[in-house]
Amino acid sequence: MFYLVHTPAPPLSDFIENLWLLSDAPLHERELIIPSGTLELVINLHQDEFRIYESVHTEEHRRYSGALVSGAYQRPFVIDTREHASVIGVHFKPGGAFPFFRESAGRLADAHVDLDTLFGASARELRERLCSSKTPAQRFGILEIALISRLLRPPKRHGAVQVGLACLMRGGTSVANVAARVELSHRRFIQVFTAEVGMTPKLFARVRRFQRVVALAKQDPSPDWGHLALACGYFDQSHLVRDFVTFSGLSPTEFARHLSEPVKENHIAVPNERSNLSKTRASSLLKVDVQ
C-alpha cells in the first residue's frame, strides 16, 4: 500500500497538518480508526461511496458519497479498506478545520457528513477533477487550490482556543486553569473551544493523552502499561485501560497485538480471512513525503 504525504504551504499549513493519498488496498478488509481530536476530509477516487461500520463485529454500515468529512470522534469506527484503491484526504490540525466549512466543528462532532452538504455543488466538481487527474502532484495541487478558495476571507480564530490547544496538547493542565488564563468563564471557554475544535476541552485533553500513550506504545514491542500510565498522566493502569476501551474498543494488550501490520496514522488493522489466507504476500506501507 502506497501512502503519499504532502505538507501544504502557508496559509493552508496554519490549519492543515498534511494532504495524503492512499493507493492499493491492503490485505485486511477492515480498519479501526481511533479518535485523534481532529477532523478529516476524504475523497474516494475509485468508488463514489464510503462505507462506515460502527464496530468490527457487525456487517451493518452506513453509506456516504465518495467525498465526506469525518468530524472529531470520541469513539472508534470501522472502514472498509477495499476503498483504498485510491483515496485522497486532508488531515486538519486540531482546531484547524473551522474556516473551511459552513458548520462549526462542534456541530460536526461524532458524525460523517457528505462534502456536498458543506461545499455545495463544488464538492462533486472537485471529486471529478481529482478523478480525472493522473499524478499525485496534480491531485495535491487541485486540492490545495480548492481549499485556498475557502479561505478568501481571513478566518477569525478565537485567541482563547489557540491558548487552550497549546496547553491541553502538552498535558498536565486542567481546563479550569486554562479558562482562568484566557480570562473566560469555564462555561464560555467550553463553548468557544467546542465550536472550533469539535469536542469539549476535557474530552480533547483525554484524547491527546491517549494519543501520547499510543505513540509511546508503538516504540516498544512489549509496553510496560503501568509505567506508560504514570508517565502520561493517568492515575493508574486501570485508568489507562478504561480510556483504551473507550477510544479503541480494545484493551491495551489487544491494541498492541494489532500494531504489527503497518497502516496509516490512527488506523488499526482488523485481521480477517483474507489476510490470514495470504500470509505469503508481505504487507507493507510505503510512506513518501511529497514536497
N, C-alpha and C positions, 0 to 999 in steps of 0.2 A: 504494500500500500504506500503510495507516494503522498507526502504531506508537505506542501509548499507554504511558506510563511513570508508575508511582505509587511514591512513597517511603513506606514504612510508618512508623508512629510507634513509639517505644520500647514494649516491649523488642525488637520484631522488627527495628528498624533497627540494633540492635547486631550482628545476624547476617546481615541481608539487605540487599543493595545496592538492589534495586528489584523490584517486581512489574511485569509488562509484558503487553500484549495486542496481538496482531497480527491484522489482518483484511485481506482482499483479496489473493489470490495474485499474486505478481509475474509478469512476462513469462517470465523464465528458469525452467526446470523444476527445477534443482538448485542447491544452495548448499553450499559447502565451509565447515565450521566448524573454526576453528583453536583450539588449546589456550589456555586463559586462567588455569589454576591454580585454577579454581573448579568447583563443582557447579551443576547446573541442574535444576529440576523443571518439566516441561512437560505441559500437558493440552490435547489436541486437542478442540475443541468442535464440530468439523464432522464428522469421522470418528472412529470408535472404534479407531484404529490409528495407528502411526507406522511409516515405512519408513526404515531406516538402511543406507546403502551404504558400503562400505569405501573406495572411490575413485571418481573421476569417470569412470573407464574401464571400469566394469563395470555390468551390469544386475542382478547378484546382490545381494540385500539380505536383511536380517532384519526380520521383522515383530514389532512390540510392541503392547501395548494402547494405548488413547488417553490414558493417563496414565503417565508414566515419569519416572525420574530418570537423568540423564546424569552419570556420575562424572567425576572430574578426569582428562582425557585427555592423553596425551603425543604422540598422533598426530592428524592431522585426520581427520574423517569427513564424509560427504555426506548431505544430507537431500533429500527430495522436497518442493519448495515448493508443490505443489498442495494440501498440507495447511494452507497458510497462510490458508485462507479464514476461519479463526477459531481462534486458539491463544492460550492464556494461560500465563504462566510465572513462575517465581521465580528470580531471579539472586542466588545467595548470595554473600556476601563471602568472600574467601579464608579458609578455616578456619571459616566460619560455618554450615556445614550439619550439623555433628556432633550438635547437640542434637535434631534433628528425626527422625532415623532410627534404626532398631534396629541397623543395621550401622554400623561405623565407616567414615569416609570412605575409609580405606585399603583396605577390602575392596570398595569400590565403584569403585576406580580402573580406568580403561580398560574400563568396562562401562556398558551401558544396562540398567536394571532396572525391570520393571513396578512401578508405585507400590503395587499391592495386595500385593506381596511385602514391602513395608516398612510400609505403613499398614494392611494387612488390609482388611476389608470397607468401612471408611470411605473408601477410595480411590474405589471405584465410586460411593458415595453423594455424595462431593464432586464428582465429574465430572458426575453427573446434576443436582445443584443448580446448578452453574455453567452447564450447557447450558440449563437452564430459565429462567435469569435473563435480563433484557432489556437492561440497561445496563452499561457498563464499571464504573461506580461500585458497582453491586450485586455484580458479579463480584469486584472487588477486595476488597470488604467480606467476602464469603463466604470468600475465600481467606485473608484475614488472620485471621479467626476460627478457621479450621481449623488454621492454623499456630500461633496462640497456644495452642490446646488441646494442642499437642505440647510446650509449654514450661511446663506446670503445675509441674514440679519444676525448681528453679533449676539450670541447666546448670553443670557443673564444668569450666571451661576451665583447661587447664594453662598456668600462667604462662610457662613456657619457650616455648610455642608462640606466645603473644602477642608476646613479645620477638623471637622468631625471625622472625615475619611482618613486623614493623616494620622490622627490619634488612635482611632479604632483599628486601623490596619497594623499599627505597631503592637497593639495589645497592651494590657496592664493598666488601662484607664477606664473608669466607669462612665456610663452615659451621663450620669448626673454631673460629674466633674467636667465633661466636655460641654454640656449645656451651660454650666456656670462660666466656663472660659469664654464662650461666644456670646455671653450675656443675653441668653434667651431662656424663657421658662422651659421646664422639662417637656411639657406638652407641645409647645411651639417648635422646639428643636426636633422632636419626633416627627411632626407634621412636615417640616421642610425637608428633612433628611429622607423620609419615606417617599416623598413626591419625586425627588431627583434620583435616588438610588434604587428604589423598588422594593425595599424592605426596611423594617424598623432598625434603628441603630443597634439595639440589643441583639436582634437576630443577625444583623450583619457582623457584629463582633464575634458571635458564636460560629458563624460560617467561616470567617477568616481564621479563627483559632483551629477549627477542624482542618482547614486547608494547610495550616502550618504543620500539623501532625502528619498529614498525608505526604507532604513534601519530604519530611524527615524519614518517614517510614519507607519511602521509595529508595532511600540511600542505604538501607540495611536489610539484608535478606532475612534476618531474624530480629525484628524490632523488640526492644525492651519497652513494652507498653506502659509499665508503671513509671519508668524514667521519662518517657515522652510526655506522659500526662502531666507530671510536675513541671517539666521544662517548658511546656506550652500554656501553663496557667490553669490547668484543671485541679479540682480539689483532690482527686484521687483517680485510680484507674477505672473504678465503676462509673465515675462521672464521664470519663472519656468514652467508655463503652456505650453509654446512653446516647451521646452525640453521634457516634458512628452508626448506631442503629437508626437514629432519626434521619441522618443526612445521606446514608448509603443503603440502608436496609440490611446491612451486613454487620457482623461482629468484627472487631479489629483483626482477629485471626483469619476469618473468612475473607475479609477485604484483602489482606496480604497475599492470600493464595491466588487472587485474581490479577496480581500485578505482574505476573511472569510474561504476559503477552503484550507487546508494545502497541499502544493506542494513542490517540490524540489526548491532550491535556483534559482532565476532568471526565474522561471516559474510562470505563472498566469493561473489559471483555467478558461476555457471558458464555461459558463453554456450552457446546451443543454437539449434536450428532455429526454435523458437517465437519467441525474442527477435529473431533475425535477420530473420524474415519480418514482424515487427510494428514496424518502425522508425518508422512514422508515429505510433505511440502513445508518448507520453513516459513514461519510467519514473521514478518518484519515491518518496521515503519521507517521509511526513509524520509527524514525531515530536512528540508532545504530552505535556507533563508534567501529570499529574493529581494534584492535592493531595487 
